[in-house]
Amino acid sequence: MASRAANRAEEKVRAGQEGRSGYVLENQVGHLLRRAHQRHTAIFQATVGDEQLTPLQFAALMRLSDVGETSQNQLGRLTAMDAATMQGVIKRLISRGLIDRRPDPNDRRRLLLTLSAAGEKMVDGVKDIGFRITDQTLEPLSRGERETFIKLLRRLSD
């Protein structure tokens, strides 16, 4: 009996109908963003093939490649990562030999980051993969829907 009720409830959820609470989880932005993020992360891991390279590390490497030498704080701002997250990302990238860090000669409290030779090689090897990951993530959408989706995400991110 309970399994029939559970099946009916699941069918309602799949149809986007309200359950007893009146709250349809599948219609909530946070839930949908989390599911889309999970999909993107799974595609990222399957495509990159480097189990140690996370999407956040990828973002840090790509941004550092774009801007060149910069401070850890500035890189955090440029990648929208908080200081604690950025510190962990940088620590792991340094331990893998992908980033070099040195004191700023003008301000000894500040550390400057740059890609190492291995980091530059890594970026060269994965930059095109980033485009493929985006294409696979957005595959269910038409070209127009993709453009609209990206514009709307940018508005939500600001």
N, C-alpha and C positions, 0 to 999 in steps of 0.2 A: 504494500500500500504506500509506504513512504517513498519507495523508488518511483512509483508512478507520479506522485506529487512532485518529486524532485525533477523528473523528466518534463512535466508540464511547466514548472517554473523555469527550467532551462530553455524550453521552447519559447516562452514569453520573452525572456531576456534576449535571445537571438533575434526575435522579431522587434526588439526595441520597445517592448511594452513594459509598463510599470509593474513592479513587484508589490509586495505588501507595504513596503516602506514608501513607495511613491518616488523613489530615487532610482533612476536608471543609470547605473555606473557606466554603461557603454556610451552614454551621451555626454559624459563629463570630460571637459578639456584635459584635465590632469591625467585621467586614465588613458585617454586616447594618445596624448603626447608620450606617456610612458611606454605604451605599446609600440608606438612608431619608433621610439628610441631603442627599444629592445630589438626590433626588427633591423634597424640600421646597424646596431652594434653587432648583431649576429652576422650580417652581411660583411661588415668591416673585418671581423675576425676570420671569416671564411676566405675573404679575398686577399687580405694582407699576408696571411700565412705565418706571420711572426707572432707567436703567442705572447711574447713579452711586450710588444708594442700595442699600447692602448690608444683609443681615439683621442684622449687628452694629450698623450705624448706626441701623437701624430700632429695634432694642432700646434703644439709648442714648437716642434721641429720645423713645420711648414712656415709658421710666422717668423721664427728666428731666421730662417732662410731668406724670407722676404725683406726683413728690416736690417739684417746684419747685427753687429754687436749692440747689445742693449742690456739694461739692468733687469734683474729678476722681477722687480716690481712692475716695470714697464711691460715686460712680456706678459705678466699676469693680467694687466689691464687690457692688453691687445688681444688676449685670448679669452677674456671674460672669466678668468679663474681667480678664486679668492687666494689669499696669501698662503694659507695652509696647504691647499691643494697644489698650488704652483710649487711650493717647496718640495713636496713629495715627488711631483713629476720631474723636477730638475734633478733631485737627488738620484732618482733611478736612471735618468738619461746620462748623468755624469758617470755613474757606476758602470754603465754599458759603454762608456767611452764615446758617446755621441755628441756631447757638449763639453766645452772647456769653460772654466770659470776663473776669473782673475779679479783682484781688487781694482777699483777705479782709482787711477793715479790722482784724480782731483778730489776724491772723497773716499777715504779708506773704509768707511762704513758700508759703502755700496759695492756690490759685486756685479761685474759685467760678464755677460754670457755670449758665447759665439759657438757656431757649429765647429766641431772637430773635423778632421779629414774623413773619419768614419761616419760622422753625422751628415756631411755633404754627400757622401756616397749613398747613405741610406735615403736621403731626400731624393736624390736622382733616381733611385730605384722604386720609390713609392709614390712620387707625385702624380703620375698618370693613373695609378691605382685609385687615387682619391676621386678622380672624375668617374671612374667605373663604379665605385661604391655609391656615389650620388645617383648615377643613372639607375643602378639596380634598386636603390631604396625608393626612388620615385617612379619605378617602372609601371605601377598600376595607373598612373596619371597620364593624361594627354599632355602635349606640349604646353597648351594654354593653361591647363590646370597646374602644371609644374610651376610656371611663371607666377601665377596667382598665389599658389601655396607659399612659395619663397617670399613674395612680397608681404603676405600676411604674417608669416613667421618673423620677418624682420620688424614689422610693426609691433608684434607682441614682445620682441626681444629688447626693444628700446626703452 
